[in-house]
């Protein structure tokens, strides 16, 4: 399956040259705008752009010699012409949408290129799921490149996935037309300790001449960090402070600074450029995880660029970090990421470089959105039934499945409690004294129950633990089959009976998110594809997601985008404490730990 509606440069080079020379007319000329040149970091007033075969042919002060009787003229006077925005690292599944519907949601925001890592679906459907994401991405009117997932499971021995990915899978995927590299190497302890499988996956990627994505989710910048850098990852998006950003670029890695629905890591890292004066070529902006509500209501990469500017970044530098820096990182500088001859004709017209209103979006030479409204089609694949029947609980759950029993012979109960950190992916490993009634430990002031329900192999396994930070009150429960990265089912609640109802409800609908309070369902977001995505329009999914957020608030939660925090509580590669289908995981040590400490 090849990308649609775009010839290679080699196939249309003769025509591009002829148009630039004035021997043949352009398909489209954008006239009289201010050209934002990200190669030189300058703005050039009263310039024209001539487009042919979906690529720029001429970029200069006067394209009148490129205009023929059938050439489309787009007047840009009074507006800036900026390159289409590129997202350097993101997961489509986090939007709760298929690639087609995700593209439809972000095109009006000026995103024309995405570098996606579908490791969510890889954990559920394996290589077949990756291929489905890859294939639907290729037929979109914008450029969607796929990174082959590297870690399924993300931490072998600490979780069980629906499928596993290995070096042979990576080698096979490297031959696919839309594969741009290896997805984030989350098993950083594996790399640090010289895991043959992890290094083999990296080697297969480098053998193919493609880019290796990084994920070093540790504050330790000592020998372990240097060992990870030596292992080959070319970028990292897990930095949370200025020191992290500086350490990565000094090692020749790109520092990817993210602003997602819940991750606010730009402001704390961009000072490496704005205050320390480091070369901005080493920095890339990305979103990582954005749910549908953010996409519909707030934006996508345009939101990230605006935020970087608000944090003190020069607008032209911020644009470089969302265009040419990204393209260069993936070896595509001659193909996209700038307004220059031969590149894909991806351009945004905007009247202001600071507030960045997205007034017209052109991708591959065609107008795809205008004034916030999409003007093109985003084709869908016919997703097979195997991708729609993925929630296998093995039994009807009851409140008894969520009982936490007091250990024998303990006078004082000290529990290892997962502590949620607002707007960040890491959690805290908290120690809290808890009480039991009739031998059972339940939710109590500030502390809710959390359970991981196995949903891939019908084992009926339920692992129970405790979590603090959501602020839930009264009798409630929330369940989600989006549970990075193994994507079992995470259930959080204050009532065991309602936790069972919520879990069973998702079994009925084939996956999604549900919120219950006082015995009634307040919100439901159906995600029938792999329990991760919907092929409904983004606005419809976002409306249901908005109800979900409101329902969480009605249950007492005031955290910003708390759903993202919920969905990551099983991500056993980000410190400090997580839950998996095998038990409670101390990610600082990468080993299992007990819920209760042995105090007698």
C-alpha positions as CSV (number, residue, x, y, z in Angstrom):
1,X,0.0,0.0,0.0
2,X,1.6,3.3,-1.1
3,X,0.8,6.9,-0.1
4,X,-1.9,8.4,-2.2
5,X,-1.9,11.5,-4.4
6,X,1.8,12.2,-4.2
7,X,4.5,11.5,-6.7
8,X,8.1,11.1,-5.6
9,X,10.5,14.0,-6.4
10,X,12.2,11.8,-9.0
11,X,8.8,11.2,-10.8
12,X,8.0,14.9,-11.1
13,X,11.5,16.6,-11.0
14,X,11.3,17.5,-14.7
15,X,8.0,19.3,-14.3
16,X,9.2,21.1,-11.1
17,X,12.2,22.4,-13.0
18,X,10.0,23.4,-16.0
19,X,7.5,25.3,-13.7
20,X,10.3,27.1,-11.8
21,X,11.8,28.2,-15.1
22,X,8.5,29.4,-16.5
23,X,8.3,26.8,-19.3
24,X,5.2,25.2,-17.8
25,X,2.4,26.6,-15.7
26,X,2.0,25.8,-12.0
27,X,-1.0,24.0,-10.6
28,X,-1.3,26.6,-7.8
29,X,0.4,29.9,-6.9
30,X,0.1,31.4,-3.5
31,X,0.7,35.1,-4.0
32,X,2.0,38.0,-2.0
33,X,2.4,36.4,1.4
34,X,5.2,36.7,4.0
35,X,7.4,33.6,3.6
36,X,8.5,32.2,6.9
37,X,11.8,30.5,6.0
38,X,12.7,28.0,8.7
39,X,16.1,27.2,7.0
40,X,17.3,30.8,7.6
41,X,15.0,31.8,10.4
42,X,13.7,34.9,8.7
43,X,10.5,36.3,7.3
44,X,10.4,37.5,3.7
45,X,7.6,39.9,2.7
46,X,5.8,39.9,-0.6
47,X,6.8,36.5,-1.8
48,X,5.1,33.9,-4.0
49,X,5.0,30.1,-3.9
50,X,4.4,28.0,-7.1
51,X,3.2,24.4,-6.6
52,X,3.1,21.5,-9.1
53,X,2.4,17.8,-8.5
54,X,1.9,18.5,-4.8
55,X,5.4,19.9,-4.3
56,X,6.9,23.4,-4.2
57,X,8.5,24.3,-7.6
58,X,9.3,28.0,-7.0
59,X,9.7,30.0,-3.8
60,X,10.6,33.6,-4.6
61,X,9.7,37.2,-4.9
62,X,7.6,36.9,-8.1
63,X,5.9,33.7,-9.5
64,X,4.1,35.5,-12.3
65,X,6.1,33.5,-14.9
66,X,4.6,30.3,-13.4
67,X,1.0,31.3,-13.9
68,X,-1.0,29.8,-16.7
69,X,-4.7,30.1,-17.6
70,X,-5.7,27.1,-15.4
71,X,-3.4,28.0,-12.4
72,X,-5.2,28.4,-9.1
73,X,-4.3,31.6,-7.4
74,X,-4.5,31.9,-3.6
75,X,-4.0,35.4,-2.3
76,X,-1.9,35.5,0.8
77,X,-1.2,39.3,1.1
78,X,-1.2,40.3,4.8
79,X,-0.6,36.7,5.9
80,X,2.3,34.6,6.8
81,X,3.1,31.4,4.9
82,X,4.5,28.9,7.3
83,X,5.3,25.2,6.8
84,X,2.7,22.6,7.8
85,X,3.3,21.5,11.4
86,X,4.9,18.2,12.3
87,X,4.3,16.1,15.4
88,X,7.6,14.4,16.2
89,X,6.3,11.8,18.6
90,X,2.7,10.8,19.3
91,X,0.3,7.9,19.7
92,X,-2.9,8.1,17.6
93,X,-4.6,5.7,19.9
94,X,-4.4,8.2,22.7
95,X,-6.9,10.3,20.8
96,X,-9.4,7.4,21.1
97,X,-9.6,7.7,17.3
98,X,-8.6,5.7,14.2
99,X,-5.9,7.3,12.0
100,X,-8.5,8.6,9.6
101,X,-10.5,10.3,12.3
102,X,-7.4,11.6,14.1
103,X,-6.2,13.1,10.8
104,X,-9.6,14.7,10.3
105,X,-9.4,16.2,13.8
106,X,-5.9,17.7,13.4
107,X,-5.9,18.9,9.8
108,X,-7.8,22.1,10.7
109,X,-5.2,22.9,13.3
110,X,-2.4,22.9,10.7
111,X,-0.8,19.5,11.4
112,X,0.3,18.0,8.1
113,X,2.8,15.4,9.2
114,X,2.8,12.9,12.1
115,X,5.4,10.5,13.3
116,X,3.3,7.9,15.1
117,X,4.2,5.0,17.4
118,X,1.2,2.5,17.5
119,X,2.6,0.5,20.4
120,X,-0.8,0.6,22.1
121,X,-2.5,-1.5,19.4
122,X,0.7,-3.7,19.2
123,X,0.1,-4.8,22.8
124,X,-3.5,-5.9,21.9
125,X,-3.3,-7.1,18.3
126,X,0.5,-7.5,17.6
127,X,2.0,-7.0,14.2
128,X,-1.4,-7.3,12.5
129,X,-2.6,-4.2,14.5
130,X,0.4,-2.2,13.6
131,X,-0.1,-3.0,9.9
132,X,-3.7,-1.8,10.1
133,X,-2.6,1.5,11.6
134,X,0.2,1.8,9.1
135,X,-2.1,1.1,6.1
136,X,-4.8,3.5,7.2
137,X,-2.2,6.2,7.8
138,X,-0.8,5.9,4.3
139,X,-4.1,6.7,2.6
140,X,-4.7,10.0,4.4
141,X,-4.4,13.4,2.7
142,X,-1.6,14.3,5.1
143,X,1.7,12.5,5.8
144,X,1.5,9.8,8.5
145,X,4.7,8.0,9.2
146,X,4.8,4.9,11.4
147,X,7.4,3.9,13.9
148,X,7.5,0.1,14.4
149,X,6.8,-0.5,18.1
150,X,9.8,-1.8,20.0
151,X,8.5,-2.9,23.4
152,X,5.5,-5.2,23.7
153,X,5.7,-5.9,26.5
154,X,7.3,-2.7,27.6
155,X,9.0,-4.5,30.6
156,X,9.3,-8.3,30.1
157,X,8.6,-10.2,33.3
158,X,6.6,-7.4,34.8
159,X,3.4,-7.6,32.7
160,X,1.7,-9.8,30.2
161,X,0.5,-8.4,26.9
162,X,-1.9,-9.7,24.3
163,X,0.9,-10.1,21.8
164,X,4.7,-9.8,22.0
165,X,7.0,-7.9,19.5
166,X,10.5,-9.2,18.7
167,X,13.4,-8.5,16.4
168,X,11.9,-10.6,13.5
169,X,8.8,-8.4,13.6
170,X,10.9,-5.3,13.6
171,X,12.9,-6.6,10.6
172,X,9.7,-7.4,8.7
173,X,8.2,-4.0,9.4
174,X,11.3,-2.1,8.2
175,X,10.4,-3.1,4.6
176,X,6.9,-1.5,4.8
177,X,6.6,1.8,2.8
178,X,5.4,3.9,5.7
179,X,7.8,2.8,8.4
180,X,10.2,5.6,9.4
181,X,11.9,3.9,12.3
182,X,11.7,2.2,15.6
183,X,9.2,3.3,18.2
184,X,10.2,4.5,21.6
185,X,12.6,2.1,23.4
186,X,10.8,2.0,26.7
187,X,12.7,-0.9,28.1
188,X,15.6,1.3,29.1
189,X,16.8,-1.1,31.8
190,X,17.0,-3.7,29.0
191,X,19.2,-1.4,26.9
192,X,21.3,-0.4,29.9
193,X,21.9,-4.0,30.8
194,X,22.7,-5.1,27.3
195,X,19.5,-7.0,26.5
196,X,20.2,-9.0,23.3
197,X,16.6,-8.6,22.1
198,X,16.5,-4.8,22.6
199,X,19.9,-4.3,21.0
200,X,18.9,-6.6,18.1
201,X,15.7,-4.5,17.4
202,X,17.9,-1.3,17.4
203,X,20.4,-3.0,15.1
204,X,17.7,-4.0,12.6
205,X,16.4,-0.4,12.5
206,X,19.9,1.1,12.0
207,X,20.6,-1.6,9.4
208,X,17.6,-0.2,7.5
209,X,19.0,3.3,7.9
210,X,16.0,4.5,10.0
211,X,15.6,6.4,13.3
212,X,15.5,4.8,16.7
213,X,13.1,6.4,19.2
214,X,14.0,6.8,22.8
215,X,12.3,6.7,26.2
216,X,14.5,7.1,29.2
217,X,12.0,7.6,32.0
218,X,14.4,8.0,34.9
219,X,15.8,11.1,36.6
220,X,19.2,9.3,36.9
221,X,21.6,11.1,34.6
222,X,24.7,9.1,35.7
223,X,26.2,6.0,34.0
224,X,22.9,4.4,33.3
225,X,21.8,7.4,31.2
226,X,25.1,7.3,29.3
227,X,24.7,3.6,28.7
228,X,21.3,4.2,27.3
229,X,22.6,6.9,25.0
230,X,25.3,4.5,23.8
231,X,22.6,2.0,23.0
232,X,21.4,4.0,20.0
233,X,18.2,5.9,20.7
234,X,18.3,9.1,18.7
235,X,15.7,11.1,20.7
236,X,13.9,11.2,24.0
237,X,10.6,12.7,25.1
238,X,10.6,11.7,28.8
239,X,12.5,14.7,30.1
240,X,10.7,16.8,32.7
241,X,13.3,19.5,33.6
242,X,16.0,21.7,32.0
243,X,18.8,19.3,33.1
244,X,17.1,16.5,31.3
245,X,16.9,18.4,28.0
246,X,20.5,19.6,28.3
247,X,21.8,16.1,29.0
248,X,20.1,14.6,26.0
249,X,21.2,17.1,23.4
250,X,24.8,17.0,24.7
251,X,24.7,13.3,24.0
252,X,23.6,13.9,20.4
253,X,20.0,13.0,21.0
254,X,17.1,15.2,20.1
255,X,15.2,16.5,23.1
256,X,11.6,16.1,22.3
257,X,9.5,18.5,24.5
258,X,5.9,17.5,24.9
259,X,2.7,19.2,25.6
260,X,-0.1,16.7,25.6
261,X,-3.5,16.5,27.3
262,X,-1.8,16.0,30.6
263,X,2.0,16.3,30.0
264,X,3.3,19.8,30.5
265,X,7.0,19.4,29.9
266,X,7.8,22.3,27.5
267,X,7.9,25.1,30.0
268,X,10.3,23.3,32.3
269,X,12.7,22.4,29.5
270,X,12.6,25.1,26.9
271,X,14.8,27.3,29.2
272,X,17.7,25.3,27.8
273,X,17.2,27.3,24.7
274,X,15.6,30.6,25.9
275,X,17.9,31.1,28.9
276,X,20.9,28.8,28.5
277,X,21.2,29.6,24.8
278,X,21.7,26.1,23.5
279,X,21.4,25.5,19.8
280,X,17.7,25.0,19.1
281,X,18.4,22.5,16.3
282,X,18.6,19.8,19.0
283,X,15.0,20.4,20.1
284,X,11.7,19.1,18.8
285,X,8.2,19.8,19.9
286,X,5.6,17.0,20.1
287,X,2.4,16.0,21.8
288,X,2.9,12.4,22.8
289,X,-0.7,11.8,24.1
290,X,-3.7,14.0,23.3
291,X,-7.2,12.8,23.8
292,X,-10.1,13.7,21.5
293,X,-11.4,16.5,23.7
294,X,-8.1,18.3,23.6
295,X,-7.9,17.9,19.8
296,X,-11.4,19.3,19.2
297,X,-11.5,22.0,21.8
298,X,-7.8,23.2,22.1
299,X,-5.8,22.1,19.1
300,X,-2.8,20.0,18.3
301,X,0.7,21.0,17.3
302,X,-0.6,24.6,16.9
303,X,-1.3,24.5,20.7
304,X,2.2,23.3,21.4
305,X,3.8,26.0,19.3
306,X,1.7,28.7,20.9
307,X,2.6,27.3,24.4
308,X,6.3,27.4,23.5
309,X,6.0,31.0,22.5
310,X,4.1,31.8,25.7
311,X,7.1,30.3,27.5
312,X,9.4,32.8,26.0
313,X,10.5,31.1,22.9
314,X,11.0,33.2,19.7
315,X,8.1,32.4,17.3
316,X,10.5,31.5,14.5
317,X,12.5,29.2,16.7
318,X,9.3,27.5,18.0
319,X,8.2,27.0,14.4
320,X,11.6,25.4,13.6
321,X,11.1,23.0,16.5
322,X,7.7,21.9,15.0
323,X,8.8,21.7,11.3
324,X,12.4,21.5,9.9
325,X,14.0,20.1,13.1
326,X,11.5,17.3,13.1
327,X,11.9,16.5,9.4
328,X,15.7,16.6,9.7
329,X,15.6,14.3,12.7
330,X,13.9,11.6,10.6
331,X,16.0,12.1,7.6
332,X,13.3,13.9,5.6
333,X,14.7,17.4,5.4
334,X,14.6,17.2,1.6
335,X,11.0,15.9,1.6
336,X,9.1,18.1,4.1
337,X,9.3,20.4,7.1
338,X,10.0,23.6,5.2
339,X,8.8,25.8,2.3
340,X,11.5,25.1,-0.3
341,X,11.6,23.7,-3.8
342,X,11.0,20.0,-4.1
343,X,9.4,19.6,-0.7
344,X,5.8,18.5,-0.2
345,X,3.7,21.6,-0.5
346,X,2.4,21.7,3.0
347,X,1.7,25.3,4.1
348,X,-0.4,27.2,6.5
349,X,-1.7,30.7,6.0
350,X,-1.9,32.7,9.2
351,X,-2.3,36.4,10.1
352,X,-0.2,36.2,13.3
353,X,2.9,34.3,14.2
354,X,2.3,34.6,18.0
355,X,-1.3,33.6,18.4
356,X,-1.1,31.4,15.3
357,X,-4.7,31.4,14.0
358,X,-4.9,28.6,11.4
359,X,-6.8,30.3,8.5
360,X,-6.0,28.0,5.6
361,X,-4.2,24.6,5.5
362,X,-2.7,23.3,2.3
363,X,-1.3,19.7,2.2
364,X,0.5,18.3,-0.9
365,X,-0.7,21.4,-2.8
366,X,-4.4,21.0,-2.0
367,X,-6.5,23.1,0.4
368,X,-7.5,20.6,3.1
369,X,-9.0,23.0,5.7
370,X,-10.1,26.6,5.8
371,X,-11.1,28.7,8.8
372,X,-11.1,25.7,11.1
373,X,-13.2,23.5,8.9
374,X,-11.8,20.4,7.1
375,X,-12.4,20.5,3.3
376,X,-11.2,17.0,2.3
377,X,-12.0,13.4,2.9
378,X,-10.0,11.1,5.3
379,X,-10.5,7.5,4.0
380,X,-11.2,4.6,6.4
381,X,-10.0,1.0,6.3
382,X,-12.6,-1.7,6.8
383,X,-11.4,-2.8,10.3
384,X,-11.8,-6.6,10.7
385,X,-13.9,-8.2,13.4
386,X,-10.7,-9.5,15.1
387,X,-9.9,-5.9,15.8
388,X,-13.4,-5.3,17.3
389,X,-13.6,-8.2,19.7
390,X,-10.8,-7.8,22.1
391,X,-12.2,-7.7,25.6
392,X,-12.2,-11.2,27.1
393,X,-12.8,-11.1,30.9
394,X,-13.4,-14.8,31.3
395,X,-16.2,-14.4,33.7
396,X,-18.8,-12.0,35.1
397,X,-17.0,-10.0,37.8
398,X,-18.5,-9.4,41.3
399,X,-17.5,-7.2,44.2
400,X,-15.7,-10.2,45.7
401,X,-13.1,-9.9,42.9
402,X,-12.1,-6.5,44.2
403,X,-11.6,-7.5,47.9
404,X,-8.2,-6.5,49.5
405,X,-7.6,-8.9,52.4
406,X,-5.7,-7.8,55.5
407,X,-2.6,-9.9,55.8
408,X,-2.3,-12.2,58.8
409,X,-0.3,-11.2,61.9
410,X,0.0,-7.5,61.2
411,X,-0.7,-5.0,63.9
412,X,-0.2,-1.8,61.9
413,X,-1.1,-1.8,58.2
414,X,1.4,0.2,56.1
415,X,0.5,0.1,52.4
416,X,2.5,0.9,49.3
417,X,0.2,3.4,47.6
418,X,0.4,4.7,44.0
419,X,0.5,8.5,44.2
420,X,-0.8,10.4,41.2
421,X,1.2,13.6,40.1
422,X,-0.9,16.2,38.3
423,X,0.3,17.0,34.7
424,X,3.1,14.5,34.8
425,X,3.5,10.9,33.8
426,X,5.6,9.7,36.8
427,X,3.8,8.6,40.0
428,X,5.0,8.6,43.6
429,X,5.6,5.5,45.7
430,X,3.7,6.5,48.9
431,X,3.6,4.7,52.2
432,X,0.3,5.2,54.0
433,X,-1.2,3.7,57.1
434,X,-4.5,2.2,56.3
435,X,-7.2,0.5,58.3
436,X,-9.2,-2.8,57.8
437,X,-12.7,-3.6,58.8
438,X,-13.6,-7.3,59.3
439,X,-10.3,-8.2,57.7
440,X,-10.9,-6.2,54.5
441,X,-9.1,-3.1,53.4
442,X,-11.3,-0.7,51.4
443,X,-11.1,2.8,50.0
444,X,-10.7,5.5,52.7
445,X,-10.1,9.2,53.1
446,X,-8.1,10.3,50.0
447,X,-7.3,6.7,49.0
448,X,-9.2,4.8,46.4
449,X,-8.9,1.2,45.3
450,X,-7.3,0.4,42.0
451,X,-7.6,-2.9,40.1
452,X,-6.0,-4.4,37.0
453,X,-8.4,-6.7,35.3
454,X,-6.8,-9.1,32.7
455,X,-8.7,-8.8,29.4
456,X,-6.6,-10.5,26.6
457,X,-6.7,-14.2,27.5
458,X,-9.9,-14.7,29.6
459,X,-7.9,-15.6,32.7
460,X,-10.3,-13.8,35.1
461,X,-7.2,-12.4,36.9
462,X,-7.8,-9.3,39.1
463,X,-4.9,-7.6,40.8
464,X,-5.9,-5.1,43.6
465,X,-4.0,-2.2,45.1
466,X,-4.5,1.4,46.3
467,X,-4.1,4.8,44.7
468,X,-4.1,8.4,46.1
469,X,-4.5,11.7,44.4
470,X,-7.8,11.6,42.4
471,X,-9.9,13.0,45.2
472,X,-12.9,10.7,44.6
473,X,-15.7,10.9,47.1
474,X,-18.9,8.9,47.8
475,X,-19.6,5.6,46.0
476,X,-18.1,5.6,42.5
477,X,-16.0,3.6,40.0
478,X,-14.3,4.3,36.8
479,X,-13.0,1.6,34.3
480,X,-11.0,1.9,31.1
481,X,-9.6,-0.6,28.6
482,X,-7.0,2.1,27.7
483,X,-4.3,1.1,30.2
484,X,-0.9,1.8,28.8
485,X,0.9,-0.2,27.7
486,X,-0.4,-3.7,28.1
487,X,-4.0,-2.4,27.8
488,X,-5.7,-4.7,30.2
489,X,-8.5,-2.9,32.1
490,X,-7.8,-0.4,34.9
491,X,-10.7,0.0,37.4
492,X,-10.5,2.7,40.2
493,X,-13.3,3.2,42.7
494,X,-14.5,3.5,46.2
495,X,-17.1,0.8,45.9
496,X,-16.3,-2.8,45.1
497,X,-19.7,-3.5,43.7
498,X,-19.6,-0.5,41.4
499,X,-16.1,-1.5,40.3
500,X,-17.5,-4.8,39.2
501,X,-20.4,-3.1,37.3
502,X,-18.0,-0.8,35.5
503,X,-15.7,-3.6,34.5
504,X,-18.6,-5.8,33.2
505,X,-20.0,-2.9,31.3
506,X,-16.8,-2.6,29.3
507,X,-17.0,-6.3,28.6
508,X,-20.5,-5.8,27.2
509,X,-19.6,-2.9,24.8
510,X,-16.2,-4.2,23.7
511,X,-14.0,-1.7,25.5
512,X,-13.9,2.0,26.3
513,X,-14.3,4.1,29.4
514,X,-17.1,4.2,31.9
515,X,-17.8,6.2,35.0
516,X,-20.3,5.2,37.7
517,X,-21.7,7.0,40.8
518,X,-24.2,5.9,43.3
519,X,-25.1,2.8,41.3
520,X,-25.7,4.5,38.0
521,X,-23.6,5.0,34.9
522,X,-22.8,8.7,34.4
523,X,-20.7,8.5,31.2
524,X,-19.6,5.9,28.6
525,X,-17.1,6.3,25.8
526,X,-17.3,3.3,23.5
527,X,-13.9,2.3,22.0
528,X,-14.7,-0.9,20.0
529,X,-11.5,-1.1,18.0
530,X,-9.0,-3.0,20.2
531,X,-10.6,-1.4,23.2
532,X,-8.6,1.7,22.3
533,X,-10.3,3.6,19.5
534,X,-13.5,4.6,17.9
535,X,-14.1,5.1,14.1
536,X,-16.8,7.7,14.9
537,X,-16.0,11.4,14.1
538,X,-13.7,13.1,16.6
539,X,-16.4,15.6,17.6
540,X,-18.7,12.8,18.6
541,X,-16.0,11.0,20.6
542,X,-14.9,14.3,22.2
543,X,-18.5,15.0,23.3
544,X,-18.6,11.7,25.1
545,X,-15.1,12.3,26.5
546,X,-16.3,15.7,27.8
547,X,-19.1,13.9,29.6
548,X,-16.6,11.5,31.0
549,X,-14.5,14.4,32.4
550,X,-17.6,16.0,33.9
551,X,-18.5,12.6,35.5
552,X,-15.1,12.3,37.0
553,X,-15.5,15.8,38.4
554,X,-18.9,14.9,39.8
555,X,-17.2,12.1,41.6
556,X,-14.8,14.6,43.3
557,X,-11.8,14.6,40.9
558,X,-10.3,18.1,40.2
559,X,-7.1,17.0,38.5
560,X,-6.3,18.4,35.1
561,X,-7.0,15.8,32.5
562,X,-7.1,13.1,35.1
563,X,-8.2,10.5,32.6
564,X,-4.7,10.5,31.2
565,X,-3.3,9.8,34.7
566,X,-5.8,7.0,35.0
567,X,-4.8,5.4,31.7
568,X,-1.1,5.4,32.6
569,X,-1.2,3.7,36.0
570,X,-0.2,0.4,34.5
571,X,2.7,1.8,32.5
572,X,5.5,-0.2,34.2
573,X,8.4,1.6,32.6
574,X,7.8,5.0,34.3
575,X,8.7,5.4,38.0
576,X,7.8,5.1,40.7
577,X,5.0,2.7,41.4
578,X,2.6,1.0,39.0
579,X,0.1,-1.9,38.8
580,X,0.2,-4.8,36.3
581,X,-1.6,-8.1,35.8
582,X,1.3,-9.7,37.8
583,X,1.0,-7.4,40.8
584,X,2.4,-4.1,42.1
585,X,5.6,-2.9,40.4
586,X,8.4,-0.8,41.9
587,X,9.6,0.8,38.7
588,X,12.6,2.4,40.4
589,X,14.0,-1.1,40.9
590,X,12.1,-2.8,38.1
591,X,10.9,-5.5,40.3
592,X,7.6,-6.7,41.9
593,X,6.7,-5.4,45.4
594,X,4.0,-6.2,47.9
595,X,1.0,-4.1,48.6
596,X,1.6,-4.2,52.4
597,X,4.8,-3.8,54.3
598,X,5.7,-6.5,56.8
599,X,5.1,-4.6,60.0
600,X,4.3,-6.7,63.1
